[in-house]
């Protein structure tokens, strides 16, 4: 099997445990291969492989957990991959895999949750990778639907905490602490109440995100995914319940990515989005998969990758065809318009906006709308128009649409209102209305100071960069005084 590049220092932890266990290099390799067979893995390690591990190279995939399990059985005490010195920082493509099976998808995303809920700060520093968007979106588009997701019995396997399928480094094996009576045990049946709870949790964290920013409760969400959702995914359930469970898992994983995106943990957010896309496929929900792709497109727009953003939305549109409800079609066309706008493509942007407007006009009050798309209303569409016209420097139209969005948008969407207020301020600045622009931006800066949202702060900073040519004007000095008073 392919190994990671060598580290600079030998693995003395592993060497000490080999000596304690009385293994030869060949003996350890043989035991790892045998344990792999127990879990359906065809591993072909030998004494040379162990020599490389001792020199500091890291085995890939689930192998660190297998090695730790070999030592656990031999020495009679629980050992983790980290105890063996086998924890490594994530390579650039770690977590961007589009899993071949639902079970593998659970392994990968479960590893992400565990790493993110721990003290692995490096995970939140991973860079966004534009090239990492291609394969997952392609595999989602052309991949076959999963024939079966039900788990009617739980096979004997490495404990959930010991499967570090997120290739960013192994998670510890099962803790030796005793499980509290109320905690979910392995193989427990998933119920309708569990699914209802997952929906309620999603609504709660969405509300917190909208009002206070992604950084407010992101870690609490990730810990919930680790401690509550992953045991459900590793429990038992029939086909229908399983599809609904994977749908909920996709939704919550996308939300974890969204909150990560909001605090500028862009590489981590990208990985959550990819895994949410794979979970949506396991759920058999093409429409939600398209929404995940739209989310990925919005991140690409924010980071200035307009071409990739256009491609993601087009994949989403192709994936659902014309079967999606009008509101979902509106969402897709609006996302395409945003991507064209950031590229300065006026005609393509305008055409996409027209399609979005017409799609929303066909929506009827009695239409069945997915819960995740209900936020997209006239206020949201006006917001999309405002952003697009701002990016195209069509400031009068941008101001009109931004004002309309602010009039229609409910107060609960505090961060979205903040963004729209900055768009309006930018439009007023472009129209030469400096006093109004600075007043609007000062209001937005005050709101941003109350949020834990890097995006909110960056919107304000972007406006301030646009103010630079007017830095000596009295309204700008007044604006700076107000912002300084915020601390």
Secondary structure by P-SEA (a helix, b strand, c coil): ccccccccccaaaaaaaaaaacccaaaaaaaaaaaaaaacccccccaaaaaaaaaccccccaaaaaaaaaaaaaaccccccccccccccccccccccccccaaaaaaaaaaaaaaaaccccccccbbbbcccccaaaaaaaccccccccccccccccccccccccccccccccccccccccccccccccccaaaaaaaaaaaaaaaaaaacccccccaaaaaaaaaccaaaaaaccccaaaaaaaaaaaaaaaaaaaaaaaaacaaaaaaaaaaaaaaaaaaaccaaaaaaaaaaaaaaaaaacaaaaaaaaaaaaaaaccccccaaaaaaaaaaaaaaaaaacaaaaaaaaaaaaaaaaaacccccccccccccccaaaaaaaaaaaaaaacccaaaaaaaaaaaacccccaaaaaaaaaaaaaaaaaaacaaaaaaaaaaaaaaaaaacccaaaaaaaaaaaaaaccccccaaaaaaaaaaaaac
